[in-house]
Amino acid sequence: MIAENYNEWKNCIINDCKIQLTKEYCIERIKVYTDSQNVETLKFIDLYGIQHTENIINWFKQALNE
């Protein structure tokens, strides 16, 4: 399932993946997904597209503000 909104994504990350959205984790993932030269980022874009990648970045930023 590909999350279509923040609440779906957050539920998936926390409940399905068992990942805590700590400040440190969110900052690290934002660094990865905003680095256009990062191999992981390039693979993610190839799999899910630019729009979903931008959504993920924004959702990590939103999680930082909670």
C-alpha positions as CSV (number, residue, x, y, z in Angstrom):
1,M,0.0,0.0,0.0
2,I,1.2,3.5,-0.9
3,A,0.0,6.1,1.6
4,E,-2.1,8.8,0.1
5,N,-2.0,11.2,3.0
6,Y,-0.1,12.0,6.2
7,N,-2.4,10.0,8.5
8,E,-2.1,6.8,6.4
9,W,1.7,7.2,6.1
10,K,2.1,7.9,9.9
11,N,0.0,4.9,10.8
12,C,2.0,2.6,8.4
13,I,5.3,3.9,9.8
14,I,4.4,3.6,13.5
15,N,2.1,0.6,13.5
16,D,3.1,-1.6,10.6
17,C,6.8,-0.8,10.4
18,K,7.2,-0.3,14.1
19,I,9.4,2.8,13.6
20,Q,9.2,5.7,16.0
21,L,9.2,9.1,14.4
22,T,11.8,10.7,16.6
23,K,13.3,14.0,15.8
24,E,16.6,12.4,14.9
25,Y,15.0,9.8,12.6
26,C,12.9,12.4,10.8
27,I,15.9,14.7,10.3
28,E,18.0,11.9,8.9
29,R,15.3,10.7,6.5
30,I,14.8,14.3,5.3
31,K,18.5,14.6,4.6
32,V,18.4,11.3,2.6
33,Y,15.3,12.2,0.5
34,T,16.4,15.7,-0.3
35,D,19.8,14.5,-1.5
36,S,19.3,14.1,-5.3
37,Q,22.6,12.3,-5.6
38,N,21.9,9.7,-2.8
39,V,21.6,6.2,-4.3
40,E,18.7,5.4,-1.9
41,T,16.9,8.5,-3.0
42,L,17.3,7.8,-6.7
43,K,16.0,4.3,-6.2
44,F,13.0,5.6,-4.2
45,I,12.2,8.1,-6.9
46,D,12.5,5.4,-9.6
47,L,10.1,3.1,-7.6
48,Y,7.6,5.7,-6.4
49,G,8.0,8.9,-8.4
50,I,8.9,12.4,-7.6
51,Q,5.4,13.4,-6.3
52,H,5.4,10.6,-3.7
53,T,9.0,11.4,-2.7
54,E,8.0,15.1,-2.2
55,N,5.0,13.8,-0.1
56,I,7.4,11.7,2.1
57,I,9.7,14.7,2.6
58,N,6.7,16.9,3.6
59,W,5.3,14.2,5.9
60,F,8.6,13.8,7.7
61,K,8.7,17.6,8.2
62,Q,5.1,17.5,9.5
63,A,6.1,14.7,11.9
64,L,8.9,17.0,13.2
65,N,6.4,19.6,14.1
66,E,4.2,17.3,16.2
